Amino acid sequence: MLKKNQVVIGAVALAFAAAGAWVSVQKSPPSVPAPAAAGNPAAVAPVDELFQQQLKDAKGVQQALAQWKGKALIVNFWAPWCGPCVEEMPELSALQEEIRAKNIQVIGIGIDSPSNIAEFAEKNKIDYPVYVAGLSGTELSRKFGNAQGGLPYTVLLGADGKVVKTYLGRIKFGELRADLARM
């Protein structure tokens, strides 16, 4: 009887060890290739990957993000279930109105299902384009430096496509306006 219990306990311990190893592998951060400028010609810079995206907007219409190439951008990664994301959206809409004449554009990249983003956009007034990226949006934000995949995550891009600054968490709009004024 004692030997049988030891075998069962050993099998359970082995199963837990295997499950722990599997979880560890799943949680490992994705490898991100070095940018082409760092000597890796096969790598795609995050901004180039952004502009290669073909994403549906909140109405389900496929859009090429390359349409924003050559403009300074505020790229906001968000989700409808993210409280700070939702809180900052009215301010982002107001900011879009302020900066429209300065050739600066706010775009939102939603990390959720198309139906959830469409429902959210229908209920809320958003004065800038919102696109549906699903979980691939998290990976794209990681390539812009969002190692933890936290939301909201905002990237300020110059018209030249270079990252000016990134912001993790709810935007401090005074800081963002100061950064925009320095561009």
HELIX and SHEET records of a PDB file:
HELIX    1   1 LEU A    2  LYS A   27  1                                  26    
HELIX    2   2 ALA A   36  ALA A   38  5                                   3    
HELIX    3   3 PRO A   46  GLN A   52  1                                   7    
HELIX    4   4 LEU A   65  TRP A   68  5                                   4    
HELIX    5   5 GLY A   83  ILE A   99  1                                  17    
HELIX    6   6 ARG A  100  LYS A  102  5                                   3    
HELIX    7   7 PRO A  114  LYS A  123  1                                  10    
HELIX    8   8 SER A  136  LYS A  143  1                                   8    
HELIX    9   9 PHE A  173  ARG A  182  1                                  10    
SHEET    1   A 7 GLN A  62  ALA A  64  0                                        
SHEET    2   A 7 GLN A  54  ASP A  57 -1                                        
SHEET    3   A 7 VAL A 130  VAL A 132 -1                                        
SHEET    4   A 7 ILE A 104  GLY A 110  1                                        
SHEET    5   A 7 ALA A  72  TRP A  78  1                                        
SHEET    6   A 7 TYR A 153  LEU A 157 -1                                        
SHEET    7   A 7 VAL A 163  LEU A 168 -1                                        
END                                                                             
